């Protein structure tokens, strides 16, 4: 299992929203 795949795109969205 690679949970990283689940949170990497989420982090990308978070960084985009907070940028």
N, C-alpha and C positions, 0 to 999 in steps of 0.2 A: 504493500500500500504506500502511496506517496501523497500524503495530505498537502504537501507543498503545492501540488497542482491545483488544490482547492482554494488556497489563500493567495497565491501569487496574483491571479487576475483581480482578486478583491483588493489587494494592496494597490494595484495599478489604478483602480477606480478611486480608491480613497485618496491617493496622491493627486489624482486629476481633480478631484473635487476640492481638495484643500490647497491646491496650488495657486 
